[in-house]
Amino acid sequence: MAGERLFATIVSPLEARFGLIENANPPPPQGQTKDLKKLLIRLKAEGKQTIVVLLSEDPTPPALRTTPLAEWQGRRQPPDGD
């Protein structure tokens, strides 16, 4: 996999941004990985949100239309309260 790239694009919410944590190793005695970084998503709003991220080998992703989970066909309905 050396030299291969994977591009990540936030599709939704529009105001979300990627963040990066340098040196994201867990504390010892857990194993340490040189130059380990953690990619995270920063959100402006609080509460329930749907986050859509496209992972692609293409740096120019296609335009996408997202469908809310509640509209997916064949989706099991959550129990009351969710």
C-alpha positions in Angstrom: 0.0 0.0 0.0 3.0 2.3 0.0 2.3 5.4 -2.1 -1.4 4.7 -2.4 -3.8 7.5 -1.4 -7.4 7.6 -0.2 -9.3 10.9 -0.4 -12.0 11.8 2.2 -14.7 14.3 1.4 -17.3 15.5 3.9 -20.6 15.5 2.0 -22.8 16.4 4.9 -23.2 18.6 7.0 -21.8 21.3 4.8 -20.3 23.3 7.6 -18.4 20.3 9.0 -14.6 20.3 8.7 -11.8 17.8 9.0 -9.4 18.1 11.9 -6.1 16.2 12.5 -4.6 15.1 15.8 -0.8 14.6 15.6 0.8 11.8 17.6 -2.4 10.0 18.3 -0.9 7.0 20.0 -2.6 5.5 23.0 -0.8 5.7 26.3 1.9 3.1 27.0 2.1 0.2 27.6 -0.1 -0.1 24.4 1.8 -0.3 21.2 3.2 2.8 19.7 3.2 3.7 15.9 5.6 6.2 14.5 3.8 9.3 13.0 0.3 8.0 13.9 -2.4 10.7 13.2 -6.1 10.7 13.8 -8.5 12.2 11.4 -11.6 13.7 13.0 -14.7 15.7 11.9 -15.4 19.0 13.6 -19.1 20.0 13.8 -20.5 23.4 14.6 -23.9 22.3 15.8 -24.7 20.0 18.7 -27.3 17.2 18.9 -28.3 14.5 16.5 -26.8 14.9 13.0 -26.2 12.7 10.0 -22.5 12.7 8.9 -21.8 11.6 5.4 -18.1 11.1 4.3 -17.1 9.8 0.9 -13.9 7.8 0.7 -12.5 7.5 -2.8 -9.3 6.9 -4.7 -10.3 9.9 -7.0 -9.3 13.3 -5.7 -12.3 14.9 -7.5 -15.4 13.2 -6.1 -18.7 13.1 -8.0 -21.6 15.1 -6.9 -23.8 13.1 -4.6 -27.3 13.2 -3.3 -27.8 11.8 0.1 -30.9 10.0 1.4 -31.8 10.3 5.1 -31.6 6.9 6.8 -35.3 7.1 7.7 -36.1 6.9 3.9 -33.9 3.9 3.2 -36.0 1.0 1.9 -35.9 -2.2 4.0 -34.6 -0.3 7.0 -35.6 -1.7 10.4 -37.5 0.8 12.5 -35.8 1.7 15.8 -37.7 1.0 19.0 -39.7 3.8 20.5 -37.5 6.5 22.0 -34.8 6.5 19.4 
